[in-house]
Amino acid sequence: MGVVGRKEDYGDYGRLYDVIVAGGGTSGIPAAIAAARAGAKVLLIERTGCLGGQFSVSGPAGFCYAFLRNSRGQRDVGGFAWETYRKLFETGHALPHYLPEVRANSGYTFAYVDPDWWTQLVFDMMDEENVDLLLDTLVVDAVMDGDTIKGVVVENADGRVEIRGKVVIDCTGEAYLSAKAGVETVMLDEEGFPPHSLAFSVDGVDWDRFLMYVRHNPKQFSWREIQNDSVGNTKERIREFYANLTDIKQVGEIVGFYELRDAALENGDWHPHSGAGVFFTPKEGAHIVAHLQHSSQVSDCPPTSAWHITHAIRECRRQNKIAWRFFKNYVPGFENSYITKVATELRLREGPRIVGDYTFRREDVIEARLHPDVIGKSNFIADSQHVASMDTLNVIKSGKTLEKWPHHHGSYDLPYRILVPQKVENLLAAGKHVSADSAVYLRYIQQTMVTGQAAGVAAAICAKTGKTPRDLENDHEELQKVLVEQGAILYLQDPDTIEKVGHREED
Ligand SMILES: Cc1cc2nc3c(=O)[nH]c(=O)nc-3n(C[C@H](O)[C@H](O)[C@H](O)COP(=O)(O)OP(=O)(O)OC[C@H]3O[C@@H](n4cnc5c(N)ncnc54)[C@H](O)[C@@H]3O)c2cc1C
């Protein structure tokens, strides 16, 4: 019997692809789809046997599809992110975008999607857009002609193979291919390197019982991640919100459990590397699964060392076991719960970032700067840094009084030049390793989708016209036009000139 399936599922090592995308995470997937929609023949190469990267393989993401609206209520992310959310919502695999006022005030609201159906959806989209996929394949080198990339070298079941492409996009998350091509990268020092985590999911939680505990114990939970006195999110207001919660899905995540955690710590039932917190993941019929993505944290492990990564995975597994026992034995509602998934890959917080023609920095966020080569927007704050401490969520290293919100709680532009590495031609980078300072690391899922989609469109234009990615820095009209046609949001009304859009329960 012959091979069952479609012959067109097979790509071709001998082909000159218009666009090669290395890495199939939350940046590589939109890059491949956007390039294909812009007319390119695309090959996407992924190290594992699954698409999704930190979203599904080492996920699911806790606050998935969060920060799609700024604190003034303007949705500033469209394109691939919004399209996939809507598709999943319409097929019953995503929940309404909950917008309770106290969370909307901080921009920290969620459009939850089911990560397993999200993964299925992106595989379907690869079929629809005729993208060639090469899975279980490691990109190990760049094929170079001087400073111009001409393709990649991969290793897989077929051995070591060279594949040629007109434009290559590095979406490996760790600037792996860019470094091979000779691009300069920057990374924080090993000592004090931000922690990585190993995520796990838990089902069988009695959410009514859990909700009752939250309502009766509002002081036991963290409020700082959504604190913003200038828009009315005071500690008191946030606690009042917890005390009046009617649906656990309105919070998206909840962190603290202070008394329970401290009692456990005294009994030797908690570890000091992270705090206690839980996120929510939707399944069929609006069933909610608990997702624990911050229960283990291991610092000082740059992902450029396999020994460090291995150590972090082993240590995270030790910490997760402790955290799991805590939730089951101490937290009301978790008594009959059980683990359904432990990620097989570490979630890497920090890593190398490319040095591009523009380096995104703190002022771009704080001043809500606009750029002529805008490819998308974001409203995520500056200075969001994790440390391996019991203060699980973001700890502001540089001091709490420092301004971290975009000007007037609006949105800022992401410029195209952060995708273009210095020196090397015909290479683009998208995802969490784009050119940015650590304080404004563009690693959140919606941000990686924005840079991924833009890199895909830019690569397709270059393949078609013979221009280089660097040429588009001052010749970006076509890039922006196609992005807008693909649903990207590049322009918004000045937030200073509008009233706050206000409180809505859902989208
Ligand atoms: C603990 C933790 C929790 C997080 N939670 C959230 C959250 O709740 N919400 C949110 O918005 N963001 C969250 N993030 C951040 C976000 O998930 C990631 O930063 C983002 O998904 C990165 O996308 P990416 O495409 O750049 O990289 P990745 O998703 O890492 O994708 C890179 C892909 O490239 C592949 N690859 C790597 N090297 C090679 C190679 N040499 N050859 C072939 N393939 C290769 C990898 O297998 C992977 O599939 C979290 C991060 C961490 C660490």
PDBQT file of the ligand as one rigid body, heavy atoms in Angstrom, charges set to zero:
ROOT
HETATM    1  C1  LIG A 601       7.217  30.910  31.617  1.00  0.00    +0.000 C 
HETATM    2  C2  LIG A 601       6.751  31.779  30.502  1.00  0.00    +0.000 A 
HETATM    3  C3  LIG A 601       5.442  32.157  30.456  1.00  0.00    +0.000 A 
HETATM    4  C4  LIG A 601       4.994  32.952  29.433  1.00  0.00    +0.000 A 
HETATM    5  N1  LIG A 601       3.697  33.284  29.418  1.00  0.00    +0.000 NA
HETATM    6  C5  LIG A 601       3.232  34.107  28.484  1.00  0.00    +0.000 A 
HETATM    7  C6  LIG A 601       1.890  34.470  28.492  1.00  0.00    +0.000 A 
HETATM    8  O1  LIG A 601       1.144  33.993  29.333  1.00  0.00    +0.000 OA
HETATM    9  N2  LIG A 601       1.452  35.357  27.555  1.00  0.00    +0.000 N 
HETATM   10  C7  LIG A 601       2.284  35.878  26.612  1.00  0.00    +0.000 A 
HETATM   11  O2  LIG A 601       1.843  36.687  25.800  1.00  0.00    +0.000 OA
HETATM   12  N3  LIG A 601       3.572  35.510  26.561  1.00  0.00    +0.000 NA
HETATM   13  C8  LIG A 601       4.053  34.637  27.467  1.00  0.00    +0.000 A 
HETATM   14  N4  LIG A 601       5.354  34.252  27.436  1.00  0.00    +0.000 N 
HETATM   15  C9  LIG A 601       6.192  34.699  26.320  1.00  0.00    +0.000 C 
HETATM   16  C10 LIG A 601       5.860  34.010  24.993  1.00  0.00    +0.000 C 
HETATM   17  O3  LIG A 601       5.225  32.772  25.193  1.00  0.00    +0.000 OA
HETATM   18  C11 LIG A 601       7.116  33.766  24.143  1.00  0.00    +0.000 C 
HETATM   19  O4  LIG A 601       8.056  34.784  24.321  1.00  0.00    +0.000 OA
HETATM   20  C12 LIG A 601       6.750  33.712  22.656  1.00  0.00    +0.000 C 
HETATM   21  O5  LIG A 601       5.824  32.674  22.439  1.00  0.00    +0.000 OA
HETATM   22  C13 LIG A 601       7.986  33.521  21.817  1.00  0.00    +0.000 C 
HETATM   23  O6  LIG A 601       7.642  33.355  20.468  1.00  0.00    +0.000 OA
HETATM   24  P1  LIG A 601       8.762  33.129  19.389  1.00  0.00    +0.000 P 
HETATM   25  O7  LIG A 601       8.105  32.767  18.120  1.00  0.00    +0.000 OA
HETATM   26  O8  LIG A 601       9.709  34.262  19.375  1.00  0.00    +0.000 OA
HETATM   27  O9  LIG A 601       9.613  31.895  19.952  1.00  0.00    +0.000 OA
HETATM   28  P2  LIG A 601       9.132  30.408  20.306  1.00  0.00    +0.000 P 
HETATM   29  O10 LIG A 601       7.708  30.316  20.629  1.00  0.00    +0.000 OA
HETATM   30  O11 LIG A 601      10.133  29.925  21.291  1.00  0.00    +0.000 OA
HETATM   31  O12 LIG A 601       9.330  29.649  18.938  1.00  0.00    +0.000 OA
HETATM   32  C14 LIG A 601      10.599  29.312  18.430  1.00  0.00    +0.000 C 
HETATM   33  C15 LIG A 601      10.435  28.036  17.632  1.00  0.00    +0.000 C 
HETATM   34  O13 LIG A 601      11.633  27.788  16.944  1.00  0.00    +0.000 OA
HETATM   35  C16 LIG A 601      11.991  26.432  17.077  1.00  0.00    +0.000 C 
HETATM   36  N5  LIG A 601      13.442  26.380  16.934  1.00  0.00    +0.000 N 
HETATM   37  C17 LIG A 601      14.378  26.855  17.785  1.00  0.00    +0.000 A 
HETATM   38  N6  LIG A 601      15.613  26.638  17.305  1.00  0.00    +0.000 NA
HETATM   39  C18 LIG A 601      15.431  26.014  16.109  1.00  0.00    +0.000 A 
HETATM   40  C19 LIG A 601      16.340  25.536  15.119  1.00  0.00    +0.000 A 
HETATM   41  N7  LIG A 601      17.651  25.666  15.264  1.00  0.00    +0.000 N 
HETATM   42  N8  LIG A 601      15.821  24.921  14.028  1.00  0.00    +0.000 NA
HETATM   43  C20 LIG A 601      14.469  24.780  13.874  1.00  0.00    +0.000 A 
HETATM   44  N9  LIG A 601      13.574  25.231  14.777  1.00  0.00    +0.000 NA
HETATM   45  C21 LIG A 601      14.068  25.850  15.865  1.00  0.00    +0.000 A 
HETATM   46  C22 LIG A 601      11.494  26.046  18.459  1.00  0.00    +0.000 C 
HETATM   47  O14 LIG A 601      11.303  24.655  18.572  1.00  0.00    +0.000 OA
HETATM   48  C23 LIG A 601      10.185  26.819  18.536  1.00  0.00    +0.000 C 
HETATM   49  O15 LIG A 601       9.098  26.097  18.038  1.00  0.00    +0.000 OA
HETATM   50  C24 LIG A 601       5.858  33.414  28.424  1.00  0.00    +0.000 A 
HETATM   51  C25 LIG A 601       7.186  33.030  28.442  1.00  0.00    +0.000 A 
HETATM   52  C26 LIG A 601       7.631  32.228  29.480  1.00  0.00    +0.000 A 
HETATM   53  C27 LIG A 601       9.059  31.841  29.487  1.00  0.00    +0.000 C 
ENDROOT
TORSDOF 0
